[in-house]
C-alpha cells in the first residue's frame, strides 16, 4: 500500500527508515587491545622468564652436564684435564652401597661417585692383558688419601665393560649366555632295535654334554635340518628336554654381595637403555621417512583426494562399514549354532560349496579366469582355518546368539539411518570439498601447522637449556661431599 506521496514505505526500522547495516568485522584501523589487564599479567610473566633465564645464565655451569668432576673436584675435559674428557667410576658399586639411602629414595641426581678423568672409557676386560687406570690423586702423604683410607688405591681395574654416556663411563652387562637345547630322554642309546628311537638311526650322542643326551635338529644336518618334517618328528619323539647354558661374567673381587647386586642392576639397566638407543640409531632413517615424511606426504595426498573424490571416499567408508557389520553378523550366526528357516550356517556353507562346484561344471564358466575364481572359492571353503573360525561354540552359544541379534538390530539401524540421512551426508560431503578448496586460495595454511610445531620446539629447547643452567653449579669434590654427609650423620645419629 502506497502512502500519500505515492512511495512505498521501506521495510524495517522505526518511521519507515531502513536499518543500518552492521559490519560483521571491524575495520583493521579501528581495532585495539580490549584486555589491557591481561597484557600486564603477560608482560609480568615474560619479565619473570627473563629474570629466571638471567639467573641461570649468570650462575649456572652447564659444562657440568657435559663433563663430570673427579673425586678431587676437577672438571674433566676442562683446563688441565682438557684431553681427559671421560669420567671413569672405579668403585661405583661401593659408592652405591654407601649412598643406598639416596638410591632407595630415588634421588639419583644427588649421588656422588668416586670418579677419575680418563681419555677413553674401558670397553672390555681382557683376562690375559687387563688394563689398569692410574689414580693421579693417590698420595699416601696427602690428607685426601688418608681420609679415604681403604676407599682409594694407586691403580684401578674395570671388571665390566663400560659405555660412554655423556662422557660418563657407565658399566653395562654384556655377559652373553650361549644355550643349546638337547633331548635327555629317551637317551641316544635307544636307537637300537626295539628302542624308543629305533626309527631315528641318525641320532648321535652329544659328547660335550654326555649322559646320553642328543641334539635335535642339529645345525647343518642333511637328514633333519631345522624346520623340516624329520626335525618335527625328532622333537615329538623327545619326552624330556634339557637346556645347556655357557657364559662368562666378571666382577670385582672383595666387594660385598649388596655392591655386586646393585652393580649388576645398574649394568643391566644401562645395557637395556643402550640396546634401545642403538636400535633407534640403527632405524633413524626409517623413523624419519616412515614416521615424519610419509605421514606428511600422505596428509597432503589425502587432502587432494578429498578435494576431488570426497563423495566417493565417504560412501566407500559407509559401504565398508555395512560390509563389516554384515560379515560380523554372519560370523556370530555361525558361532551360535542357531537355525533360521531351518537352515544353519553350516547348511548355507554346504549349499554355497555345492553351487560353486555346479558352476565349475557348467559350460558358462569354462574360461581360465572363471575357473581360477571357482578354484579359489573352493579353497576358501576347504580352508581349515575358516572352518575353525566358523565352528559352533557349544560353551558360549547363548552369548553368540544374543550378540547375533544385537548385530542384526545395529546393522538394520545403520542401513535405515543411511537412507534417511542421505541428504545430510551429501551436505557433509559438500562441506568437506569446500573445506579442501580453501587450500587453493590460501596455500600457506598447509605449512601453518609446521610453524607452530617449530615454535613449540624452540620454546622447549629454550626451557631445557635454562633448566640445565639452573640445576648445575660448581663441582663439589667427592671428598667434601662425603665429609658433609658424614658430618650430618654424626649429628643426626645421637638425636634419633
Secondary structure, DSSP 4 states (H G I P E B T S, - for coil): ---TTSPPPPSSSGGGPPPPPPPSS--GGG---S-HHHHHHHHHHHHHHHHHHHHHHHH--THHHHS-B-TTSPBTTSGGGSS--EEE-TTHHHHHHHTHHHHHHT-GGG-----EEESS------SSS--EEE-TT--TTSHHHHHHGGG--SEEE-SS-EEEETTEEEE------EEEEEEEES-GGGGSTTSTTTT-TT--B-TTT-TT-EESS-TT-SSS-TTSHHHHHHHHH-SEEEEEEE------TT--HHHHHHHHHHHHHHHHHHHHHHHHHHTHHHHHIIIIIHHHHHHHHHHHHHHHHHHHHHHHHHHHHHHHHHHHHHHHHHHHT--BTTB-HHHHHHHHHHHHHHHHHSGGG-SHHHHHHHHHHHHHHH-HHHHHHHS--STTHHHHHHHHHHHHHHHHHHHHHHHHTHHHHHHHHHHHHHHHHHHHH-TTHHHHHHHHHHHHHHHHHHHHHHHHHHH--SPPPHHHHHHHHHHHHHHHHHH-
